[in-house]
Amino acid sequence: MDPMLDPAIMALPHPVRVDAAVGKHVDTVMFENLGVMAGLRPYLTDRHATSEWILNNVPGMREIAIAHFGLIGNANMGSFLLTIVRARLRAHGDPILKVAPTLQSMLAETDLAEGLPAHYFRSPYTLVFIELARPNPLQVPNRQTGLHACEGAYMGVYEVSAGHSVFDHPARNRALKLDPTKPARVVEVVIIGSPLGKANALDDASQDMILVIQDEDECLATLLDRHIAWFNNPAAYAHPGMSPMDPNEVAMAKPVIFELAKVLLYLNLPDAEKLKVTERTDLETRLRGLGPKKAAKIGRKLTTAYDRILIGPSAEPDWAGSGAPGGLPRGDDRHVKPHWRRGHFRRIRYGEGLAESRLGWIQPILVNAAELTGAGTAGVKTKPYVVR
């Protein structure tokens, strides 16, 4: 079967899918053939160089973007930025976090408590791809091909100094309450929409945006809402390297951003569950020393294999503790349909004078779980994200 049309390949997360569909590292080949890789390579793993800065400052990059992807400001510039981000992930060793379906169901029914500080919104990696469980209600628009199911996002975190080019846009500074004389933490997010149901494995969608954090004690929900409001402003994209989003696109991006924020919060919990899955590494180990026939068989499996870290409970959560059996409050004979009782992340203060704090998660509870047909959350649907 043509790899571009293979459903197994189309279902893979972006970093793996593109390599498998094309049969080579497209980003590396492109930058090497265009003669910019030598100048680009030192910045690929630089934790102080944002991808936007690389696009606009590494010699030759901006000119290539304009020549190969059209004029500054059109939607294709985002595709070029995505190519840079893919190259950066490769340089970091292709770290991929895969959210377990159970965890994703629970996070969908979890809120960010008011006052939860932004410093908990922190990734353990400079750059990582977060693969969301599917199916899910999150969508990514493409102006040519319509809506795509969200498969995940690249997330990069960079520390920038005072006077960095990220502060070169006065309107953004005012809207986001940024002080150019102070350093900042920049979170780059490139959301990816799956090609499943579309023409081929490269027929996907992407949206790129940045979050700039200076006050680490600010309420995280407030900070995210302020950025979402800014993305609705046409001035948000009045600078090189970014392309504008319309209000409907911003509305669809918001629940993705909040979902990713909750994934990072989960990762910062001391008891977060993580399981390293070395699927590709194991196959490559088996491949060594095999004859041509067996090697060819394993080689075919390698096409769709990838290493990842599975995060979240691998089994269905224990719903005990929701009251009486079935989740009904004791002494109450009312019939209650199975539903989620929402959870929340919150800041827990402790120590002398409650001067110290840590992140806590009050998990959602599945009320009246006994009535569900099948296992776990199969009979309970999460609320869809409605775009108005």
C-alpha positions as YAML, in Angstrom:
chain: A
units: angstrom
residues:
- id: 1
  name: MET
  ca: [0.00, 0.00, 0.00]
- id: 2
  name: ASP
  ca: [1.10, 3.55, -0.71]
- id: 3
  name: PRO
  ca: [2.45, 4.87, 2.65]
- id: 4
  name: MET
  ca: [0.70, 8.18, 2.02]
- id: 5
  name: LEU
  ca: [-2.67, 6.37, 2.03]
- id: 6
  name: ASP
  ca: [-1.98, 3.76, 4.70]
- id: 7
  name: PRO
  ca: [-4.50, 4.23, 7.57]
- id: 8
  name: ALA
  ca: [-1.96, 2.89, 10.08]
- id: 9
  name: ILE
  ca: [0.48, 5.63, 9.08]
- id: 10
  name: MET
  ca: [-2.21, 8.31, 8.95]
- id: 11
  name: ALA
  ca: [-3.12, 7.51, 12.56]
- id: 12
  name: LEU
  ca: [0.43, 8.14, 13.83]
- id: 13
  name: PRO
  ca: [1.39, 11.37, 15.64]
- id: 14
  name: HIS
  ca: [2.93, 14.04, 13.43]
- id: 15
  name: PRO
  ca: [6.65, 13.49, 14.22]
- id: 16
  name: VAL
  ca: [6.37, 9.79, 13.35]
- id: 17
  name: ARG
  ca: [3.79, 10.06, 10.60]
- id: 18
  name: VAL
  ca: [5.71, 12.44, 8.33]
- id: 19
  name: ASP
  ca: [8.88, 10.32, 8.45]
- id: 20
  name: ALA
  ca: [6.91, 7.12, 7.80]
- id: 21
  name: ALA
  ca: [4.86, 8.58, 4.94]
- id: 22
  name: VAL
  ca: [7.79, 10.14, 3.08]
- id: 23
  name: GLY
  ca: [10.46, 7.60, 4.00]
- id: 24
  name: LYS
  ca: [13.05, 10.17, 5.03]
- id: 25
  name: HIS
  ca: [13.65, 13.02, 7.46]
- id: 26
  name: VAL
  ca: [12.08, 15.77, 5.36]
- id: 27
  name: ASP
  ca: [13.14, 18.64, 7.62]
- id: 28
  name: THR
  ca: [16.80, 17.55, 7.75]
- id: 29
  name: VAL
  ca: [17.01, 16.90, 4.01]
- id: 30
  name: MET
  ca: [15.39, 20.22, 3.17]
- id: 31
  name: PHE
  ca: [17.61, 22.34, 5.40]
- id: 32
  name: GLU
  ca: [20.75, 20.49, 4.30]
- id: 33
  name: ASN
  ca: [19.89, 20.82, 0.59]
- id: 34
  name: LEU
  ca: [19.22, 24.53, 1.04]
- id: 35
  name: GLY
  ca: [22.58, 25.02, 2.73]
- id: 36
  name: VAL
  ca: [21.32, 26.42, 6.06]
- id: 37
  name: MET
  ca: [21.71, 23.40, 8.36]
- id: 38
  name: ALA
  ca: [25.23, 24.36, 9.51]
- id: 39
  name: GLY
  ca: [23.99, 27.73, 10.74]
- id: 40
  name: LEU
  ca: [20.73, 26.31, 12.07]
- id: 41
  name: ARG
  ca: [22.08, 23.30, 13.99]
- id: 42
  name: PRO
  ca: [23.52, 25.17, 17.04]
- id: 43
  name: TYR
  ca: [20.11, 26.73, 17.72]
- id: 44
  name: LEU
  ca: [17.98, 23.61, 17.40]
- id: 45
  name: THR
  ca: [18.59, 22.67, 21.05]
- id: 46
  name: ASP
  ca: [19.21, 26.19, 22.35]
- id: 47
  name: ARG
  ca: [16.82, 26.73, 25.26]
- id: 48
  name: HIS
  ca: [17.08, 30.50, 24.80]
- id: 49
  name: ALA
  ca: [16.25, 30.59, 21.08]
- id: 50
  name: THR
  ca: [12.55, 30.59, 20.30]
- id: 51
  name: SER
  ca: [11.51, 29.10, 16.96]
- id: 52
  name: GLU
  ca: [10.12, 32.47, 15.93]
- id: 53
  name: TRP
  ca: [13.57, 33.97, 16.59]
- id: 54
  name: ILE
  ca: [15.25, 31.21, 14.54]
- id: 55
  name: LEU
  ca: [12.90, 31.84, 11.63]
- id: 56
  name: ASN
  ca: [13.66, 35.54, 11.56]
- id: 57
  name: ASN
  ca: [17.35, 35.64, 12.58]
- id: 58
  name: VAL
  ca: [19.29, 32.56, 11.45]
- id: 59
  name: PRO
  ca: [20.95, 33.51, 8.13]
- id: 60
  name: GLY
  ca: [18.95, 32.31, 5.14]
- id: 61
  name: MET
  ca: [15.89, 31.04, 7.05]
- id: 62
  name: ARG
  ca: [13.62, 34.01, 6.45]
- id: 63
  name: GLU
  ca: [14.55, 34.20, 2.77]
- id: 64
  name: ILE
  ca: [13.84, 30.49, 2.32]
- id: 65
  name: ALA
  ca: [10.48, 30.84, 4.03]
- id: 66
  name: ILE
  ca: [9.46, 33.69, 1.75]
- id: 67
  name: ALA
  ca: [10.72, 31.98, -1.42]
- id: 68
  name: HIS
  ca: [9.23, 28.56, -0.73]
- id: 69
  name: PHE
  ca: [6.07, 29.32, 1.20]
- id: 70
  name: GLY
  ca: [4.80, 32.61, -0.15]
- id: 71
  name: LEU
  ca: [4.52, 36.06, 1.34]
- id: 72
  name: ILE
  ca: [4.88, 36.80, 5.04]
- id: 73
  name: GLY
  ca: [1.52, 36.61, 6.77]
- id: 74
  name: ASN
  ca: [-0.21, 33.88, 4.80]
- id: 75
  name: ALA
  ca: [-1.21, 30.55, 6.35]
- id: 76
  name: ASN
  ca: [1.73, 28.69, 4.78]
- id: 77
  name: MET
  ca: [4.24, 30.46, 6.99]
- id: 78
  name: GLY
  ca: [2.91, 28.33, 9.81]
- id: 79
  name: SER
  ca: [3.86, 25.24, 7.78]
- id: 80
  name: PHE
  ca: [7.45, 26.45, 7.60]
- id: 81
  name: LEU
  ca: [7.51, 27.11, 11.33]
- id: 82
  name: LEU
  ca: [6.22, 23.57, 11.83]
- id: 83
  name: THR
  ca: [9.16, 22.26, 9.79]
- id: 84
  name: ILE
  ca: [11.55, 24.11, 12.11]
- id: 85
  name: VAL
  ca: [9.82, 22.70, 15.19]
- id: 86
  name: ARG
  ca: [9.99, 19.16, 13.75]
- id: 87
  name: ALA
  ca: [13.73, 19.57, 13.20]
- id: 88
  name: ARG
  ca: [14.12, 20.82, 16.75]
- id: 89
  name: LEU
  ca: [12.28, 17.83, 18.22]
- id: 90
  name: ARG
  ca: [14.57, 15.50, 16.25]
- id: 91
  name: ALA
  ca: [17.62, 17.30, 17.64]
- id: 92
  name: HIS
  ca: [16.25, 16.71, 21.16]
- id: 93
  name: GLY
  ca: [15.90, 12.96, 20.52]
- id: 94
  name: ASP
  ca: [12.19, 12.93, 19.58]
- id: 95
  name: PRO
  ca: [10.64, 12.88, 23.09]
- id: 96
  name: ILE
  ca: [6.95, 11.96, 22.80]
- id: 97
  name: LEU
  ca: [4.49, 11.87, 25.69]
- id: 98
  name: LYS
  ca: [1.30, 9.91, 25.04]
- id: 99
  name: VAL
  ca: [-1.72, 10.66, 27.21]
- id: 100
  name: ALA
  ca: [-3.53, 7.51, 28.37]
- id: 101
  name: PRO
  ca: [-7.24, 7.52, 27.43]
- id: 102
  name: THR
  ca: [-8.24, 7.18, 31.07]
- id: 103
  name: LEU
  ca: [-6.19, 10.21, 32.08]
- id: 104
  name: GLN
  ca: [-7.55, 12.26, 29.20]
- id: 105
  name: SER
  ca: [-11.13, 11.46, 30.20]
- id: 106
  name: MET
  ca: [-10.38, 12.56, 33.74]
- id: 107
  name: LEU
  ca: [-8.59, 15.75, 32.66]
- id: 108
  name: ALA
  ca: [-11.53, 16.67, 30.45]
- id: 109
  name: GLU
  ca: [-13.63, 16.69, 33.62]
- id: 110
  name: THR
  ca: [-11.07, 18.66, 35.66]
- id: 111
  name: ASP
  ca: [-10.92, 22.43, 36.16]
- id: 112
  name: LEU
  ca: [-8.06, 24.80, 36.92]
- id: 113
  name: ALA
  ca: [-8.76, 26.23, 40.37]
- id: 114
  name: GLU
  ca: [-8.65, 29.99, 40.70]
- id: 115
  name: GLY
  ca: [-5.28, 31.22, 41.93]
- id: 116
  name: LEU
  ca: [-3.27, 28.25, 40.68]
- id: 117
  name: PRO
  ca: [0.11, 29.89, 39.91]
- id: 118
  name: ALA
  ca: [1.57, 29.89, 36.42]
- id: 119
  name: HIS
  ca: [4.87, 28.37, 37.60]
- id: 120
  name: TYR
  ca: [3.15, 24.96, 37.68]
- id: 121
  name: PHE
  ca: [2.61, 25.29, 33.91]
- id: 122
  name: ARG
  ca: [6.03, 23.82, 33.18]
- id: 123
  name: SER
  ca: [7.25, 21.04, 30.92]
- id: 124
  name: PRO
  ca: [10.01, 18.60, 31.95]
- id: 125
  name: TYR
  ca: [11.38, 18.96, 28.40]
- id: 126
  name: THR
  ca: [12.65, 21.97, 26.46]
- id: 127
  name: LEU
  ca: [10.65, 20.60, 23.54]
- id: 128
  name: VAL
  ca: [8.25, 17.66, 23.47]
- id: 129
  name: PHE
  ca: [5.38, 16.30, 21.41]
- id: 130
  name: ILE
  ca: [2.28, 15.58, 23.49]
- id: 131
  name: GLU
  ca: [0.10, 12.97, 21.80]
- id: 132
  name: LEU
  ca: [-3.52, 13.13, 22.93]
- id: 133
  name: ALA
  ca: [-5.74, 10.08, 23.12]
- id: 134
  name: ARG
  ca: [-8.22, 9.71, 20.28]
- id: 135
  name: PRO
  ca: [-11.05, 9.97, 19.61]
- id: 136
  name: ASN
  ca: [-11.54, 13.28, 21.42]
- id: 137
  name: PRO
  ca: [-13.79, 16.31, 20.87]
- id: 138
  name: LEU
  ca: [-10.91, 18.68, 20.09]
- id: 139
  name: GLN
  ca: [-10.61, 19.97, 16.52]
- id: 140
  name: VAL
  ca: [-8.06, 21.89, 14.44]
- id: 141
  name: PRO
  ca: [-9.26, 23.90, 11.42]
- id: 142
  name: ASN
  ca: [-7.60, 24.06, 8.01]
- id: 143
  name: ARG
  ca: [-8.95, 26.74, 5.70]
- id: 144
  name: GLN
  ca: [-8.56, 24.49, 2.68]
- id: 145
  name: THR
  ca: [-9.53, 21.07, 4.06]
- id: 146
  name: GLY
  ca: [-11.95, 21.83, 6.89]
- id: 147
  name: LEU
  ca: [-11.83, 20.43, 10.42]
- id: 148
  name: HIS
  ca: [-9.28, 17.86, 11.58]
- id: 149
  name: ALA
  ca: [-9.33, 15.79, 14.78]
- id: 150
  name: CYS
  ca: [-6.64, 17.05, 17.15]
- id: 151
  name: GLU
  ca: [-3.83, 14.51, 17.53]
- id: 152
  name: GLY
  ca: [-1.63, 16.55, 19.85]
- id: 153
  name: ALA
  ca: [0.85, 19.40, 19.91]
- id: 154
  name: TYR
  ca: [4.51, 20.34, 19.99]
- id: 155
  name: MET
  ca: [5.34, 22.29, 23.15]
- id: 156
  name: GLY
  ca: [8.61, 24.18, 23.54]
- id: 157
  name: VAL
  ca: [9.67, 26.19, 26.59]
- id: 158
  name: TYR
  ca: [12.36, 28.86, 26.26]
- id: 159
  name: GLU
  ca: [13.92, 31.36, 28.65]
- id: 160
  name: VAL
  ca: [14.50, 34.78, 27.07]
- id: 161
  name: SER
  ca: [16.34, 37.76, 28.48]
- id: 162
  name: ALA
  ca: [15.21, 41.36, 28.80]
- id: 163
  name: GLY
  ca: [15.20, 43.15, 25.46]
- id: 164
  name: HIS
  ca: [14.64, 39.94, 23.46]
- id: 165
  name: SER
  ca: [12.91, 40.27, 20.09]
- id: 166
  name: VAL
  ca: [9.78, 38.72, 21.61]
- id: 167
  name: PHE
  ca: [9.23, 42.18, 23.12]
- id: 168
  name: ASP
  ca: [9.56, 44.02, 19.79]
- id: 169
  name: HIS
  ca: [5.78, 44.38, 19.42]
- id: 170
  name: PRO
  ca: [4.33, 47.18, 21.59]
- id: 171
  name: ALA
  ca: [0.71, 46.11, 21.04]
- id: 172
  name: ARG
  ca: [1.50, 42.60, 22.29]
- id: 173
  name: ASN
  ca: [3.39, 43.98, 25.27]
- id: 174
  name: ARG
  ca: [0.38, 46.10, 26.25]
- id: 175
  name: ALA
  ca: [-2.19, 43.35, 25.73]
- id: 176
  name: LEU
  ca: [-0.19, 40.71, 27.60]
- id: 177
  name: LYS
  ca: [1.10, 43.14, 30.25]
- id: 178
  name: LEU
  ca: [4.73, 42.45, 29.38]
- id: 179
  name: ASP
  ca: [7.70, 44.46, 30.63]
- id: 180
  name: PRO
  ca: [10.48, 44.46, 27.97]
- id: 181
  name: THR
  ca: [13.05, 45.29, 30.67]
- id: 182
  name: LYS
  ca: [12.48, 41.94, 32.39]
- id: 183
  name: PRO
  ca: [13.17, 38.33, 31.30]
- id: 184
  name: ALA
  ca: [10.36, 35.95, 30.39]
- id: 185
  name: ARG
  ca: [9.49, 32.31, 29.88]
- id: 186
  name: VAL
  ca: [8.08, 31.66, 26.42]
- id: 187
  name: VAL
  ca: [5.90, 28.62, 25.73]
- id: 188
  name: GLU
  ca: [5.55, 27.79, 22.05]
- id: 189
  name: VAL
  ca: [2.60, 25.62, 21.07]
- id: 190
  name: VAL
  ca: [2.05, 24.09, 17.62]
- id: 191
  name: ILE
  ca: [-1.27, 22.23, 17.58]
- id: 192
  name: ILE
  ca: [-1.63, 19.42, 15.01]
- id: 193
  name: GLY
  ca: [-4.77, 18.12, 13.35]
- id: 194
  name: SER
  ca: [-4.84, 14.51, 12.11]
- id: 195
  name: PRO
  ca: [-5.10, 13.60, 8.40]
- id: 196
  name: LEU
  ca: [-7.49, 10.72, 9.13]
- id: 197
  name: GLY
  ca: [-10.47, 11.08, 6.83]
- id: 198
  name: LYS
  ca: [-8.55, 13.41, 4.54]
- id: 199
  name: ALA
  ca: [-6.68, 12.91, 1.24]
- id: 200
  name: ASN
  ca: [-3.33, 11.55, 2.47]
- id: 201
  name: ALA
  ca: [-0.91, 11.30, 5.41]
- id: 202
  name: LEU
  ca: [0.38, 14.84, 4.89]
- id: 203
  name: ASP
  ca: [-3.10, 16.38, 4.62]
- id: 204
  name: ASP
  ca: [-3.14, 17.66, 8.19]
- id: 205
  name: ALA
  ca: [-3.64, 20.99, 9.96]
- id: 206
  name: SER
  ca: [-1.57, 23.11, 12.32]
- id: 207
  name: GLN
  ca: [-1.92, 26.22, 14.46]
- id: 208
  name: ASP
  ca: [1.00, 27.97, 16.10]
- id: 209
  name: MET
  ca: [0.96, 30.43, 19.00]
- id: 210
  name: ILE
  ca: [3.15, 31.58, 21.85]
- id: 211
  name: LEU
  ca: [2.49, 32.23, 25.52]
- id: 212
  name: VAL
  ca: [4.75, 34.70, 27.35]
- id: 213
  name: ILE
  ca: [5.04, 34.40, 31.14]
- id: 214
  name: GLN
  ca: [6.74, 36.97, 33.38]
- id: 215
  name: ASP
  ca: [4.80, 36.70, 36.62]
- id: 216
  name: GLU
  ca: [5.16, 33.08, 37.73]
- id: 217
  name: ASP
  ca: [2.74, 33.65, 40.62]
- id: 218
  name: GLU
  ca: [-0.09, 34.92, 38.42]
- id: 219
  name: CYS
  ca: [-3.26, 32.80, 38.21]
- id: 220
  name: LEU
  ca: [-2.70, 30.35, 35.36]
- id: 221
  name: ALA
  ca: [-6.31, 30.47, 34.11]
- id: 222
  name: THR
  ca: [-6.18, 34.28, 34.02]
- id: 223
  name: LEU
  ca: [-2.91, 34.21, 32.08]
- id: 224
  name: LEU
  ca: [-4.28, 31.72, 29.53]
- id: 225
  name: ASP
  ca: [-7.51, 33.70, 29.09]
- id: 226
  name: ARG
  ca: [-5.54, 36.90, 28.48]
- id: 227
  name: HIS
  ca: [-3.53, 35.19, 25.73]
- id: 228
  name: ILE
  ca: [-6.66, 33.73, 24.13]
- id: 229
  name: ALA
  ca: [-8.19, 37.22, 24.05]
- id: 230
  name: TRP
  ca: [-5.00, 38.54, 22.44]
- id: 231
  name: PHE
  ca: [-5.08, 35.87, 19.72]
- id: 232
  name: ASN
  ca: [-8.44, 37.32, 18.64]
- id: 233
  name: ASN
  ca: [-6.73, 40.64, 17.91]
- id: 234
  name: PRO
  ca: [-5.44, 40.97, 14.30]
- id: 235
  name: ALA
  ca: [-2.42, 42.81, 15.71]
- id: 236
  name: ALA
  ca: [-1.36, 39.55, 17.39]
- id: 237
  name: TYR
  ca: [0.05, 38.42, 14.06]
- id: 238
  name: ALA
  ca: [1.37, 41.70, 12.71]
- id: 239
  name: HIS
  ca: [4.95, 40.50, 12.88]
- id: 240
  name: PRO
  ca: [7.09, 38.12, 10.79]
- id: 241
  name: GLY
  ca: [6.71, 34.42, 11.22]
- id: 242
  name: MET
  ca: [3.10, 34.21, 12.35]
- id: 243
  name: SER
  ca: [-0.20, 33.97, 10.46]
- id: 244
  name: PRO
  ca: [-3.55, 35.33, 11.70]
- id: 245
  name: MET
  ca: [-6.36, 33.23, 13.16]
- id: 246
  name: ASP
  ca: [-10.02, 34.14, 12.91]
- id: 247
  name: PRO
  ca: [-12.30, 34.05, 16.01]
- id: 248
  name: ASN
  ca: [-13.63, 30.56, 15.25]
- id: 249
  name: GLU
  ca: [-10.07, 29.21, 14.98]
- id: 250
  name: VAL
  ca: [-9.16, 30.83, 18.30]
- id: 251
  name: ALA
  ca: [-12.29, 29.37, 19.90]
- id: 252
  name: MET
  ca: [-11.24, 25.87, 18.81]
- id: 253
  name: ALA
  ca: [-7.66, 26.42, 20.00]
- id: 254
  name: LYS
  ca: [-8.71, 27.47, 23.51]
- id: 255
  name: PRO
  ca: [-9.85, 24.04, 24.81]
- id: 256
  name: VAL
  ca: [-6.70, 22.47, 23.32]
- id: 257
  name: ILE
  ca: [-4.48, 24.96, 25.18]
- id: 258
  name: PHE
  ca: [-6.33, 24.31, 28.43]
- id: 259
  name: GLU
  ca: [-6.12, 20.53, 27.89]
- id: 260
  name: LEU
  ca: [-2.36, 20.76, 27.32]
- id: 261
  name: ALA
  ca: [-2.03, 22.91, 30.43]
- id: 262
  name: LYS
  ca: [-3.74, 20.20, 32.48]
- id: 263
  name: VAL
  ca: [-1.43, 17.55, 31.00]
- id: 264
  name: LEU
  ca: [1.58, 19.59, 32.17]
- id: 265
  name: LEU
  ca: [0.01, 20.07, 35.59]
- id: 266
  name: TYR
  ca: [-0.48, 16.31, 35.86]
- id: 267
  name: LEU
  ca: [3.18, 15.76, 34.96]
- id: 268
  name: ASN
  ca: [4.18, 18.02, 37.85]
- id: 269
  name: LEU
  ca: [2.32, 15.93, 40.41]
- id: 270
  name: PRO
  ca: [4.69, 13.88, 42.61]
- id: 271
  name: ASP
  ca: [2.64, 10.73, 41.99]
- id: 272
  name: ALA
  ca: [2.17, 11.17, 38.23]
- id: 273
  name: GLU
  ca: [2.21, 7.76, 36.53]
- id: 274
  name: LYS
  ca: [4.66, 7.30, 33.64]
- id: 275
  name: LEU
  ca: [5.49, 4.21, 31.63]
- id: 276
  name: LYS
  ca: [8.36, 4.16, 29.14]
- id: 277
  name: VAL
  ca: [7.40, 2.29, 25.96]
- id: 278
  name: THR
  ca: [10.50, 1.40, 23.91]
- id: 279
  name: GLU
  ca: [8.69, -0.10, 20.95]
- id: 280
  name: ARG
  ca: [11.08, 1.14, 18.25]
- id: 281
  name: THR
  ca: [14.25, 0.60, 20.26]
- id: 282
  name: ASP
  ca: [13.24, -3.00, 20.99]
- id: 283
  name: LEU
  ca: [12.59, -3.70, 17.30]
- id: 284
  name: GLU
  ca: [15.91, -2.16, 16.29]
- id: 285
  name: THR
  ca: [17.65, -4.40, 18.84]
- id: 286
  name: ARG
  ca: [15.94, -7.49, 17.42]
- id: 287
  name: LEU
  ca: [16.88, -6.42, 13.90]
- id: 288
  name: ARG
  ca: [20.60, -6.75, 14.53]
- id: 289
  name: GLY
  ca: [22.04, -10.01, 13.24]
- id: 290
  name: LEU
  ca: [18.88, -11.24, 11.53]
- id: 291
  name: GLY
  ca: [18.81, -12.71, 8.04]
- id: 292
  name: PRO
  ca: [17.29, -10.75, 5.13]
- id: 293
  name: LYS
  ca: [13.85, -12.38, 5.33]
- id: 294
  name: LYS
  ca: [13.29, -11.82, 9.06]
- id: 295
  name: ALA
  ca: [14.95, -8.40, 8.87]
- id: 296
  name: ALA
  ca: [12.50, -7.33, 6.16]
- id: 297
  name: LYS
  ca: [9.53, -8.34, 8.32]
- id: 298
  name: ILE
  ca: [10.80, -6.38, 11.31]
- id: 299
  name: GLY
  ca: [11.71, -3.50, 9.02]
- id: 300
  name: ARG
  ca: [8.07, -3.22, 8.00]
- id: 301
  name: LYS
  ca: [7.04, -3.05, 11.65]
- id: 302
  name: LEU
  ca: [9.59, -0.29, 12.23]
- id: 303
  name: THR
  ca: [7.66, 1.94, 9.83]
- id: 304
  name: THR
  ca: [4.94, 2.61, 12.40]
- id: 305
  name: ALA
  ca: [6.87, 1.92, 15.63]
- id: 306
  name: TYR
  ca: [8.00, 4.72, 17.94]
- id: 307
  name: ASP
  ca: [9.28, 5.16, 21.47]
- id: 308
  name: ARG
  ca: [7.14, 7.16, 23.86]
- id: 309
  name: ILE
  ca: [6.29, 7.73, 27.49]
- id: 310
  name: LEU
  ca: [2.72, 6.81, 28.38]
- id: 311
  name: ILE
  ca: [1.37, 9.11, 31.07]
- id: 312
  name: GLY
  ca: [-1.61, 8.51, 33.29]
- id: 313
  name: PRO
  ca: [-3.21, 5.44, 34.84]
- id: 314
  name: SER
  ca: [-2.95, 2.43, 32.56]
- id: 315
  name: ALA
  ca: [-6.03, 0.86, 34.17]
- id: 316
  name: GLU
  ca: [-9.45, 2.32, 34.86]
- id: 317
  name: PRO
  ca: [-9.52, 4.40, 38.06]
- id: 318
  name: ASP
  ca: [-11.06, 3.10, 41.26]
- id: 319
  name: TRP
  ca: [-14.44, 4.76, 41.64]
- id: 320
  name: ALA
  ca: [-14.82, 3.79, 45.30]
- id: 321
  name: GLY
  ca: [-15.18, 6.75, 47.58]
- id: 322
  name: SER
  ca: [-18.01, 8.32, 45.61]
- id: 323
  name: GLY
  ca: [-20.42, 7.67, 48.44]
- id: 324
  name: ALA
  ca: [-22.65, 4.62, 48.59]
- id: 325
  name: PRO
  ca: [-22.29, 1.80, 46.05]
- id: 326
  name: GLY
  ca: [-23.01, 3.09, 42.58]
- id: 327
  name: GLY
  ca: [-22.01, 6.61, 43.56]
- id: 328
  name: LEU
  ca: [-25.32, 7.59, 45.28]
- id: 329
  name: PRO
  ca: [-25.10, 9.58, 48.51]
- id: 330
  name: ARG
  ca: [-25.98, 7.43, 51.53]
- id: 331
  name: GLY
  ca: [-29.62, 7.51, 52.45]
- id: 332
  name: ASP
  ca: [-30.71, 8.92, 49.11]
- id: 333
  name: ASP
  ca: [-33.00, 6.76, 46.97]
- id: 334
  name: ARG
  ca: [-33.09, 9.15, 44.02]
- id: 335
  name: HIS
  ca: [-31.96, 7.69, 40.71]
- id: 336
  name: VAL
  ca: [-28.90, 9.50, 39.39]
- id: 337
  name: LYS
  ca: [-27.64, 8.84, 35.90]
- id: 338
  name: PRO
  ca: [-23.94, 8.07, 35.51]
- id: 339
  name: HIS
  ca: [-21.99, 11.31, 35.20]
- id: 340
  name: TRP
  ca: [-18.70, 12.90, 36.09]
- id: 341
  name: ARG
  ca: [-18.42, 15.01, 39.23]
- id: 342
  name: ARG
  ca: [-15.77, 17.50, 38.18]
- id: 343
  name: GLY
  ca: [-12.30, 17.54, 39.68]
- id: 344
  name: HIS
  ca: [-9.79, 20.38, 39.91]
- id: 345
  name: PHE
  ca: [-6.11, 21.16, 40.20]
- id: 346
  name: ARG
  ca: [-5.36, 23.35, 43.17]
- id: 347
  name: ARG
  ca: [-2.55, 24.82, 45.19]
- id: 348
  name: ILE
  ca: [-2.05, 23.13, 48.56]
- id: 349
  name: ARG
  ca: [-0.33, 25.22, 51.23]
- id: 350
  name: TYR
  ca: [1.59, 23.58, 54.04]
- id: 351
  name: GLY
  ca: [4.50, 24.07, 56.44]
- id: 352
  name: GLU
  ca: [5.04, 26.66, 59.11]
- id: 353
  name: GLY
  ca: [2.67, 29.51, 58.57]
- id: 354
  name: LEU
  ca: [1.52, 27.78, 55.35]
- id: 355
  name: ALA
  ca: [4.50, 29.41, 53.68]
- id: 356
  name: GLU
  ca: [5.15, 26.50, 51.33]
- id: 357
  name: SER
  ca: [2.90, 25.12, 48.61]
- id: 358
  name: ARG
  ca: [2.59, 22.18, 46.26]
- id: 359
  name: LEU
  ca: [0.33, 21.18, 43.42]
- id: 360
  name: GLY
  ca: [-2.61, 18.92, 44.20]
- id: 361
  name: TRP
  ca: [-5.29, 17.23, 42.13]
- id: 362
  name: ILE
  ca: [-8.75, 16.49, 43.39]
- id: 363
  name: GLN
  ca: [-9.71, 13.85, 40.85]
- id: 364
  name: PRO
  ca: [-13.12, 13.77, 39.18]
- id: 365
  name: ILE
  ca: [-15.51, 11.08, 40.37]
- id: 366
  name: LEU
  ca: [-17.71, 8.95, 38.17]
- id: 367
  name: VAL
  ca: [-21.06, 9.01, 39.95]
- id: 368
  name: ASN
  ca: [-23.25, 5.90, 39.72]
- id: 369
  name: ALA
  ca: [-20.57, 4.05, 37.77]
- id: 370
  name: ALA
  ca: [-22.26, 0.69, 38.36]
- id: 371
  name: GLU
  ca: [-24.88, 1.47, 35.75]
- id: 372
  name: LEU
  ca: [-22.37, 1.79, 32.97]
- id: 373
  name: THR
  ca: [-22.32, -0.91, 30.34]
- id: 374
  name: GLY
  ca: [-18.81, -2.07, 29.59]
- id: 375
  name: ALA
  ca: [-15.68, -1.05, 31.47]
- id: 376
  name: GLY
  ca: [-14.65, 2.26, 32.91]
- id: 377
  name: THR
  ca: [-15.77, 5.42, 31.11]
- id: 378
  name: ALA
  ca: [-17.15, 3.77, 27.98]
- id: 379
  name: GLY
  ca: [-20.73, 4.78, 28.70]
- id: 380
  name: VAL
  ca: [-20.07, 8.37, 29.78]
- id: 381
  name: LYS
  ca: [-19.44, 11.03, 27.21]
- id: 382
  name: THR
  ca: [-17.45, 14.17, 27.87]
- id: 383
  name: LYS
  ca: [-19.08, 17.43, 26.92]
- id: 384
  name: PRO
  ca: [-18.30, 18.55, 23.36]
- id: 385
  name: TYR
  ca: [-16.54, 21.88, 22.86]
- id: 386
  name: VAL
  ca: [-19.03, 24.12, 21.08]
- id: 387
  name: VAL
  ca: [-17.70, 26.96, 18.94]
- id: 388
  name: ARG
  ca: [-19.96, 29.96, 18.62]
...
